[in-house]
Amino acid sequence: MLPERFKPLVFADRAYCLLAVILLLGALLASSAPCSADVVKPGRAWHSPSSATASGAVAHPAIDTGSTAWMLVSTALVMFMIPGLALFYGGMVRKKNFLGTMMHSYTALVVICLQWFLFGYMLAFGKDQYGFIGWQPGKILLLGVSPGHLINAGGGYIPETVFCAFQAMFAMITPAVIAGSIAERMKLRSFVLFLLLWSTLVYDPLAHFVWGGGWLHQLGAVDFAGGTVVEIASGVSGLVMALFLGRRQGYPNQVIQPSSLALALSGAGILWFGWYGFNAGSAGAATVVAGAAFLNTTMAAAAAAIAWNLTEWLHHRRPTTLGLASGVVAGLVAITPACGYVALWASPIIGLLAGFICYMAVQVKIKIGYDDSLDAFAVHGVGGFLGMLLTGLFASAAVNGIAGLIEGDGRQFLIESLAALSAVAYAAIGTALVGVILHKTVGLRVSEVLETEGLDMGIHGESAWDTGAVPELAATIPAGG
Amino acid sequence: MKWITAIIQPFRLEAVKQALSDVEVFRLTVSDVQGYGRQKGHTEYFRGQAMQVNLIRKVRLDIAVNDNFVQPTIDAIVKAARSGPGGKGQIGDGKIFVLPLENVIRVSDGTAGGEAI
């Protein structure tokens, strides 16, 4: 007999097994239908609404080797954001939760890769169903994704396998960001189930709305690399989960002393590096747009770091290293939806605004007192929303065919705003649903004893540091501070 | 014989070691310690949130000396451990504790007493 506390998990396991069997049967049925194994797929609309009409099948398009090479590299770069995020987050939590926090990032990587293989890819990029979700049994278990299929995802023909792998990395980095909000207090099994449910109910539909030909795409909303799908979704969902879980023990009276700001800073650098695959890779091909996205990404990150440091210097006279790292991430977030649409002069402005506004968003959190531990909402949610609005403001037709408000297209600005608001609403409602389900079944939060002991020893039976005899309670917030 | 324990600023360790060797005190145990006294602590920032860190890192010296070395040792530490400009002392520079020491035994050959120091 299993201990009582495992029973809900067993139940959830059964539900997933059942789901997997159903999907497997569906896939077998689909694969028994005449399969177009090596027939070249027509170009799929992605990012550029105008190409939606140009999706007629081409007789025998040749593989674009340059684009394929770039997309393979980009895919690996986005994967590299996981160790970056693991270090960034791990460096900011206490020593007793260092491994547990890194584990969240890596768990997202391995769990979502599997979910993507099972049905995630199909839900996001399968045949459009009423603008809401993709459904195409042939793509369950990736059975219909033949190595020979070529697709046009942005200007050159690349294998669908590469496109699928690239998108898998986006699907796994997004919930990994949410882990920043729930740091230091969530059960691991609850987090694993959260990943599966959230990705299926929130990420895959959102990715379909915007990139898979769904209703936001049909409306003309543009989001180059995921201001809505990745940043708003993870930030808002993080906030919802932080509110669900409640504050960490002792917060805000005992402040969390970061385990290693040196590692957090290193992690931020790795994130920046990986973000080139994320943003410039979102061009879908080795094109001029990829070049513009790359340069825009660089300048926004740098400008935001300067803005964050300046703001905190004005605030408390200390330009901190964590401030620089946080500013870099805020800038990268804000430029994410815009990088393939705005002119080069706009990206430093986007970065400066992101650094300043995201810093202020963190201060608002401190004033209100909710515990979004590593500020996924203030940086990703607020930064992503800002980025979407600024995309609608600064988009330049000369860059990628989309004109924004300053070029006279107020409609595009309204569509971008609507897309951002829709992402907020959808992510909030979807995550609340997932939160309720987990709260009623496996429970979200670790026991008080385990939280005191730390996730590393409490869950994993490992420790990252020789923590010595010095207690964790060395830091306190001064009265009135 | 006396047992001298000194708590000093970590960044004064090199100067204190030099000063001790100048007065021919060559036997010394050093450890990292944390604590607080009049210095209270310092402020660190986490994304704009100020936090008061009240356990401060210090270095602890333990020195066993014969009676004729007590005053030179104390003088050397006091002089070298002061961290203010122009050798002036300031809050946080530490303390020296002098305790009676009953006996010392050298492990390698069993020698006891003042000779073993």
Chai-1 contact restraints between the chains, C-beta under 6 A:
chainA,res_idxA,chainB,res_idxB,connection_type,confidence,min_distance_angstrom,max_distance_angstrom,comment,restraint_id
A,V255,B,M51,contact,1.0,0.0,6.0,A-B,restraint_1
A,E312,B,G48,contact,1.0,0.0,6.0,A-B,restraint_2
A,H315,B,G48,contact,1.0,0.0,6.0,A-B,restraint_3
A,R318,B,Y45,contact,1.0,0.0,6.0,A-B,restraint_4
A,T320,B,Y45,contact,1.0,0.0,6.0,A-B,restraint_5
A,V362,B,R47,contact,1.0,0.0,6.0,A-B,restraint_6
A,V362,B,G48,contact,1.0,0.0,6.0,A-B,restraint_7
A,Q363,B,G48,contact,1.0,0.0,6.0,A-B,restraint_8
A,I366,B,Q49,contact,1.0,0.0,6.0,A-B,restraint_9
A,V470,B,Q34,contact,1.0,0.0,6.0,A-B,restraint_10
A,A474,B,V53,contact,1.0,0.0,6.0,A-B,restraint_11
A,A474,B,L55,contact,1.0,0.0,6.0,A-B,restraint_12
A,A475,B,M51,contact,1.0,0.0,6.0,A-B,restraint_13
A,A475,B,V53,contact,1.0,0.0,6.0,A-B,restraint_14
A,T476,B,Q52,contact,1.0,0.0,6.0,A-B,restraint_15
A,I477,B,M51,contact,1.0,0.0,6.0,A-B,restraint_16
A,P478,B,Q52,contact,1.0,0.0,6.0,A-B,restraint_17
A,G481,B,A50,contact,1.0,0.0,6.0,A-B,restraint_18
